[in-house]
Amino acid sequence: MPIEDITPNPSNVRKHSVQQLKQLEKSIVAFGNSTPIVIDENHMILCGHVRFEILKRLDHTQFHFIRIDHLTEVQKRVYMIADNKIAANTS
């Protein structure tokens, strides 16, 4: 999907340190992007905001995505929170 067709979610609250951003960018440069960005039926990002921003910064014009179109608005919000919490719990 072309990157310009995607809309970042204004409800995204997760913040990343500069070190985390640099690590992810180095990984994408070294290995490519193998993790899809999760979007809803309106092409709004549910998961993968930072990856999306890094891909844009690296001048990628397309990326892999997974579209989820069966969730209610409340379920989308809970899904985004759960994805962030699970990622934050890793060590």
DSSP file (Angstrom, degrees, kcal/mol; ACC not computed):
  #  RESIDUE AA STRUCTURE BP1 BP2  ACC     N-H-->O    O-->H-N    N-H-->O    O-->H-N    TCO  KAPPA ALPHA  PHI   PSI    X-CA   Y-CA   Z-CA
    1    1 A M              0   0    0      0, 0.0    62,-1.1     0, 0.0     2,-0.1   0.000 360.0 360.0 360.0 136.6    0.0    0.0    0.0
    2    2 A P  B >   -A   62   0A   0      0, 0.0     3,-1.8     0, 0.0    60,-0.2  -0.391 360.0-130.0 -62.9 137.7    1.4    3.5   -0.8
    3    3 A I  G >  S+     0   0    0     58,-2.5     3,-1.4     1,-0.3    59,-0.1   0.780 103.6  64.5 -62.5 -28.7    2.5    5.2    2.3
    4    4 A E  G 3  S+     0   0    0     57,-0.3    -1,-0.3     1,-0.3    58,-0.1   0.628  92.0  65.3 -72.9 -10.7    0.6    8.4    1.5
    5    5 A D  G <  S+     0   0    0     -3,-1.8     2,-0.3     2,-0.0    -1,-0.3   0.477  87.6  89.8 -85.4  -2.5   -2.7    6.4    1.8
    6    6 A I    <   -     0   0    0     -3,-1.4    38,-0.2    -4,-0.2    37,-0.1  -0.750  60.8-156.6-102.3 142.4   -2.1    5.9    5.6
    7    7 A T  B     -b   44   0B   0     36,-2.6    38,-2.4    -2,-0.3    35,-0.1  -0.968  18.4-128.3-117.0 123.3   -3.3    8.1    8.4
    8    8 A P        -     0   0    0      0, 0.0    38,-0.1     0, 0.0    36,-0.0  -0.393  33.1-110.0 -62.6 147.9   -1.5    8.1   11.8
    9    9 A N    >   -     0   0    0      1,-0.1     3,-1.9    36,-0.1    40,-0.0  -0.716  16.8-151.3 -83.9 120.3   -4.0    7.7   14.6
   10   10 A P  T 3  S+     0   0    0      0, 0.0    -1,-0.1     0, 0.0     0, 0.0   0.678  94.9  63.6 -65.2 -15.1   -4.3   10.9   16.6
   11   11 A S  T 3  S+     0   0    0      2,-0.0     2,-0.2    -3,-0.0    -2,-0.0   0.481  71.6 121.1 -86.4  -2.6   -5.2    8.8   19.7
   12   12 A N    <   +     0   0    0     -3,-1.9    35,-0.0     1,-0.2    34,-0.0  -0.444  32.3 172.0 -64.7 128.1   -1.8    7.1   19.7
   13   13 A V        +     0   0    0     -2,-0.2     2,-0.2     2,-0.0    -1,-0.2   0.504  33.3 115.9-116.1  -8.2   -0.2    7.8   23.1
   14   14 A R        -     0   0    0      1,-0.0     2,-0.3     2,-0.0    -2,-0.0  -0.441  45.1-163.1 -72.0 134.3    2.9    5.7   23.1
   15   15 A K        -     0   0    0     -2,-0.2     2,-0.4    35,-0.0    -2,-0.0  -0.893   1.4-154.7-115.5 147.3    6.2    7.6   23.2
   16   16 A H        -     0   0    0     -2,-0.3     2,-0.1    34,-0.0    -2,-0.0  -0.925  18.6-116.5-122.7 146.8    9.6    6.2   22.4
   17   17 A S     >  -     0   0    0     -2,-0.4     4,-2.2     1,-0.1     5,-0.2  -0.350  30.5-111.5 -73.3 161.1   13.1    7.3   23.6
   18   18 A V  H  > S+     0   0    0      1,-0.2     4,-2.4     2,-0.2     5,-0.2   0.886 120.5  55.3 -58.7 -38.9   15.6    8.6   21.1
   19   19 A Q  H  > S+     0   0    0      1,-0.2     4,-2.4     2,-0.2    -1,-0.2   0.909 106.7  49.1 -61.9 -43.4   17.6    5.5   21.7
   20   20 A Q  H  > S+     0   0    0      2,-0.2     4,-2.4     1,-0.2    -1,-0.2   0.905 110.9  50.5 -62.7 -41.9   14.6    3.2   20.8
   21   21 A L  H  X S+     0   0    0     -4,-2.2     4,-2.5     1,-0.2    -2,-0.2   0.918 111.3  47.9 -62.9 -43.6   14.0    5.2   17.6
   22   22 A K  H  X S+     0   0    0     -4,-2.4     4,-2.7     2,-0.2    -2,-0.2   0.898 111.1  51.6 -64.2 -40.3   17.7    4.9   16.6
   23   23 A Q  H  X S+     0   0    0     -4,-2.4     4,-2.1     2,-0.2    -2,-0.2   0.929 112.1  45.2 -62.3 -45.7   17.6    1.2   17.3
   24   24 A L  H  X S+     0   0    0     -4,-2.4     4,-2.5     2,-0.2    -2,-0.2   0.906 113.0  50.5 -66.6 -40.8   14.6    0.6   15.2
   25   25 A E  H  X S+     0   0    0     -4,-2.5     4,-2.5     2,-0.2    -2,-0.2   0.927 110.4  49.4 -63.1 -44.5   15.9    2.7   12.3
   26   26 A K  H  X S+     0   0    0     -4,-2.7     4,-2.6     1,-0.2    -1,-0.2   0.897 111.1  51.0 -59.8 -40.3   19.2    0.9   12.3
   27   27 A S  H  X S+     0   0    0     -4,-2.1     4,-3.0     2,-0.2     5,-0.5   0.923 110.6  47.2 -63.8 -45.1   17.3   -2.4   12.3
   28   28 A I  H  X S+     0   0    0     -4,-2.5     4,-1.9     1,-0.2    -2,-0.2   0.900 113.8  48.3 -65.0 -40.3   15.2   -1.4    9.3
   29   29 A V  H  < S+     0   0    0     -4,-2.5    -2,-0.2    -5,-0.2    -1,-0.2   0.923 118.3  40.5 -64.1 -43.4   18.2   -0.1    7.4
   30   30 A A  H  < S+     0   0    0     -4,-2.6    -2,-0.2    -5,-0.2    -1,-0.2   0.887 134.9  14.2 -73.5 -40.6   20.2   -3.3    8.1
   31   31 A F  H  < S-     0   0    0     -4,-3.0    -3,-0.2     1,-0.3    -2,-0.2   0.507 100.0-119.9-117.7  -8.3   17.4   -5.9    7.6
   32   32 A G     <  -     0   0    0     -4,-1.9     2,-0.8    -5,-0.5    -1,-0.3  -0.260  46.0 -60.0  85.7 176.6   14.5   -4.2    5.9
   33   33 A N        +     0   0    0      1,-0.1    31,-0.2    -2,-0.1    -5,-0.1  -0.867  57.0 158.8-102.6 110.1   11.0   -3.9    7.3
   34   34 A S        +     0   0    0     -2,-0.8    -1,-0.1     2,-0.1    -2,-0.0   0.407  50.8  87.6-109.1   1.0    9.5   -7.3    7.9
   35   35 A T  S    S-     0   0    0     29,-0.0    29,-0.1    13,-0.0     2,-0.0  -0.893  73.6-135.3-104.9 119.2    6.9   -6.3   10.4
   36   36 A P        -     0   0    0      0, 0.0     2,-0.4     0, 0.0    29,-0.3  -0.328  13.9-122.6 -71.1 153.8    3.6   -5.1    9.0
   37   37 A I  E     -c   65   0C   0     27,-2.1    29,-2.3    14,-0.1     2,-0.5  -0.795  24.8-130.2 -92.1 137.3    1.7   -2.0   10.2
   38   38 A V  E     +cD  66  47C   0      9,-2.3     8,-3.5    -2,-0.4     9,-1.6  -0.795  33.0 174.1 -94.9 126.1   -1.8   -2.7   11.4
   39   39 A I  E     -cD  67  45C   0     27,-2.7    29,-3.0    -2,-0.5     6,-0.2  -0.835  23.4-127.3-125.2 163.3   -4.5   -0.4   10.0
   40   40 A D    >   -     0   0    0      4,-2.0     3,-1.9    -2,-0.3    29,-0.2  -0.324  46.3 -81.3 -98.0-171.8   -8.2   -0.3   10.2
   41   41 A E  T 3  S+     0   0    0     27,-0.5    28,-0.1     1,-0.3    26,-0.0   0.658 130.9  54.1 -67.2 -15.8  -10.8   -0.1    7.4
   42   42 A N  T 3  S-     0   0    0      2,-0.1    -1,-0.3   -35,-0.1     3,-0.1   0.264 119.5-108.9 -99.4  10.4  -10.2    3.7    7.1
   43   43 A H  S <  S+     0   0    0     -3,-1.9   -36,-2.6     1,-0.3     2,-0.4   0.736  71.2 145.9  66.8  26.0   -6.4    3.2    6.7
   44   44 A M  B     -b    7   0B   0    -38,-0.2    -4,-2.0     1,-0.0    -1,-0.3  -0.777  54.5-109.4 -93.1 138.6   -5.8    4.6   10.1
   45   45 A I  E     +D   39   0C   0    -38,-2.4    -6,-0.3    -2,-0.4   -36,-0.1  -0.452  37.9 170.3 -70.3 131.4   -2.8    3.1   12.0
   46   46 A L  E    S+     0   0C   0     -8,-3.5     2,-0.4     1,-0.4    -7,-0.2   0.732  75.4  10.6-101.9 -40.9   -3.7    0.9   15.0
   47   47 A C  E    S+D   38   0C   0     -9,-1.6    -9,-2.3     1,-0.1    -1,-0.4  -0.998 111.8  46.6-141.8 134.1   -0.2   -0.5   15.6
   48   48 A G     >  +     0   0    0     -2,-0.4     4,-2.5   -11,-0.2     5,-0.2   0.681  52.7 145.8 112.0  24.8    3.1    0.5   14.1
   49   49 A H  H  > S+     0   0    0      1,-0.2     4,-2.3     2,-0.2     5,-0.2   0.914  77.3  44.7 -59.5 -45.5    3.1    4.3   14.4
   50   50 A V  H  > S+     0   0    0      2,-0.2     4,-2.5     1,-0.2     5,-0.2   0.921 112.7  50.8 -67.9 -43.2    6.9    4.6   15.0
   51   51 A R  H  > S+     0   0    0      1,-0.2     4,-2.7     2,-0.2    -1,-0.2   0.914 110.2  51.7 -58.6 -42.9    7.7    2.1   12.3
   52   52 A F  H  X S+     0   0    0     -4,-2.5     4,-2.2     2,-0.2    -2,-0.2   0.929 110.1  47.8 -58.8 -47.9    5.5    4.1    9.9
   53   53 A E  H  X S+     0   0    0     -4,-2.3     4,-2.4     1,-0.2    -2,-0.2   0.887 112.6  48.8 -64.0 -39.1    7.3    7.4   10.8
   54   54 A I  H  X S+     0   0    0     -4,-2.5     4,-2.1     2,-0.2    -1,-0.2   0.914 109.4  52.0 -67.4 -42.0   10.8    5.8   10.4
   55   55 A L  H  <>S+     0   0    0     -4,-2.7     5,-2.8    -5,-0.2    -2,-0.2   0.906 111.0  48.2 -60.6 -40.6    9.8    4.3    7.0
   56   56 A K  H ><5S+     0   0    0     -4,-2.2     3,-1.9     1,-0.2    -2,-0.2   0.933 110.5  51.0 -63.0 -45.1    8.6    7.8    5.9
   57   57 A R  H 3<5S+     0   0    0     -4,-2.4    -2,-0.2     1,-0.3    -1,-0.2   0.834 108.3  52.4 -62.1 -32.4   11.9    9.3    7.1
   58   58 A L  T 3<5S-     0   0    0     -4,-2.1    -1,-0.3    -5,-0.1    -2,-0.2   0.307 119.0-114.0 -86.2   9.1   13.8    6.7    5.2
   59   59 A D  T < 5 +     0   0    0     -3,-1.9     2,-0.3     1,-0.2    -3,-0.2   0.764  57.0 162.2  64.1  28.9   11.9    7.6    2.0
   60   60 A H      < -     0   0    0     -5,-2.8    -1,-0.2    -6,-0.2     3,-0.1  -0.595  22.6-167.6 -72.4 140.8   10.1    4.3    1.7
   61   61 A T        +     0   0    0     -2,-0.3   -58,-2.5     1,-0.2   -57,-0.3   0.599  67.3  28.1-106.4 -15.0    7.1    4.7   -0.5
   62   62 A Q  B     +A    2   0A   0    -60,-0.2     2,-0.3   -59,-0.1    -1,-0.2  -0.948  61.8 174.6-140.8 161.2    5.3    1.4    0.3
   63   63 A F        -     0   0    0    -62,-1.1     2,-0.3    -2,-0.3   -29,-0.1  -0.974  35.5 -91.9-158.3 167.6    5.1   -1.1    3.1
   64   64 A H        +     0   0    0     -2,-0.3   -27,-2.1   -31,-0.2     2,-0.3  -0.620  45.8 176.9 -84.8 145.5    3.4   -4.2    4.3
   65   65 A F  E     -c   37   0C   0    -29,-0.3     2,-0.4    -2,-0.3   -27,-0.2  -0.961  28.4-141.9-144.2 162.0    0.2   -3.9    6.3
   66   66 A I  E     -c   38   0C   0    -29,-2.3   -27,-2.7    -2,-0.3     2,-0.5  -0.999  21.8-147.9-121.8 127.5   -2.5   -6.0    7.9
   67   67 A R  E     -c   39   0C   0     -2,-0.4     2,-0.6   -29,-0.2   -27,-0.2  -0.858  10.0-168.5-100.3 126.7   -6.0   -4.5    7.7
   68   68 A I        +     0   0    0    -29,-3.0   -27,-0.5    -2,-0.5     3,-0.1  -0.963  18.1 160.1-112.1 118.0   -8.4   -5.2   10.6
   69   69 A D        +     0   0    0     -2,-0.6    -1,-0.1   -29,-0.2   -29,-0.1   0.181  56.1  75.5-126.1  18.4  -11.9   -4.2    9.8
   70   70 A H  S    S+     0   0    0      2,-0.1     2,-0.3     0, 0.0    -1,-0.1   0.408  72.2  98.3-110.2   1.7  -14.0   -6.2   12.3
   71   71 A L        -     0   0    0     -3,-0.1     2,-0.1     1,-0.1    -3,-0.0  -0.649  66.6-129.0 -95.5 146.9  -13.5   -4.1   15.4
   72   72 A T     >  -     0   0    0     -2,-0.3     4,-2.4     1,-0.1     5,-0.2  -0.326  37.8 -99.5 -75.4 171.1  -15.7   -1.5   16.9
   73   73 A E  H  > S+     0   0    0      1,-0.2     4,-1.9     2,-0.2     5,-0.1   0.894 126.4  49.6 -61.4 -39.5  -14.1    1.9   17.8
   74   74 A V  H  > S+     0   0    0      1,-0.2     4,-2.4     2,-0.2    -1,-0.2   0.923 110.3  49.9 -65.2 -44.3  -13.9    0.8   21.5
   75   75 A Q  H  > S+     0   0    0      1,-0.2     4,-2.7     2,-0.2    -2,-0.2   0.880 107.7  54.3 -62.5 -38.1  -12.3   -2.5   20.5
   76   76 A K  H  X S+     0   0    0     -4,-2.4     4,-2.5     2,-0.2    -1,-0.2   0.936 109.5  47.4 -59.8 -45.8   -9.7   -0.6   18.4
   77   77 A R  H  X S+     0   0    0     -4,-1.9     4,-2.2     1,-0.2    -2,-0.2   0.921 113.2  47.4 -63.1 -44.2   -8.8    1.5   21.3
   78   78 A V  H  X S+     0   0    0     -4,-2.4     4,-2.8     1,-0.2    -1,-0.2   0.897 111.1  52.5 -63.9 -40.2   -8.4   -1.5   23.6
   79   79 A Y  H  X S+     0   0    0     -4,-2.7     4,-2.6     2,-0.2    -2,-0.2   0.914 109.4  49.0 -60.7 -44.6   -6.4   -3.3   21.0
   80   80 A M  H  X S+     0   0    0     -4,-2.5     4,-2.0     2,-0.2    -2,-0.2   0.914 113.1  46.9 -62.6 -43.1   -4.0   -0.3   20.7
   81   81 A I  H  X S+     0   0    0     -4,-2.2     4,-2.7     2,-0.2    -2,-0.2   0.929 112.6  49.4 -64.7 -45.1   -3.6   -0.1   24.4
   82   82 A A  H  X S+     0   0    0     -4,-2.8     4,-2.7     1,-0.2     5,-0.3   0.913 109.5  51.9 -61.5 -43.1   -3.0   -3.9   24.7
   83   83 A D  H  X S+     0   0    0     -4,-2.6     4,-1.9     1,-0.2    -1,-0.2   0.912 112.9  45.2 -60.8 -42.2   -0.4   -3.8   21.9
   84   84 A N  H  X S+     0   0    0     -4,-2.0     4,-2.2     2,-0.2    -2,-0.2   0.908 113.5  49.1 -66.8 -42.6    1.5   -1.0   23.7
   85   85 A K  H  X S+     0   0    0     -4,-2.7     4,-1.4     2,-0.2    -2,-0.2   0.913 110.9  49.6 -65.7 -42.9    1.3   -2.6   27.1
   86   86 A I  H  < S+     0   0    0     -4,-2.7     4,-0.4     1,-0.2     3,-0.3   0.920 112.3  47.8 -62.8 -43.6    2.5   -6.0   25.8
   87   87 A A  H >< S+     0   0    0     -4,-1.9     3,-1.0    -5,-0.3    -1,-0.2   0.886 110.6  52.1 -63.7 -38.4    5.5   -4.4   24.1
   88   88 A A  H 3< S+     0   0    0     -4,-2.2    -1,-0.2     1,-0.2    -2,-0.2   0.760 103.0  60.1 -70.0 -24.5    6.3   -2.4   27.2
   89   89 A N  T 3< S+     0   0    0     -4,-1.4    -1,-0.2    -3,-0.3    -2,-0.2   0.558  84.7  98.3 -81.8  -8.1    6.3   -5.6   29.3
   90   90 A T    <         0   0    0     -3,-1.0    -3,-0.0    -4,-0.4     0, 0.0  -0.419 360.0 360.0 -78.1 156.9    9.1   -7.2   27.3
   91   91 A S              0   0    0     -2,-0.1    -1,-0.1     0, 0.0    -3,-0.0   0.388 360.0 360.0-127.4 360.0   12.6   -7.1   28.5
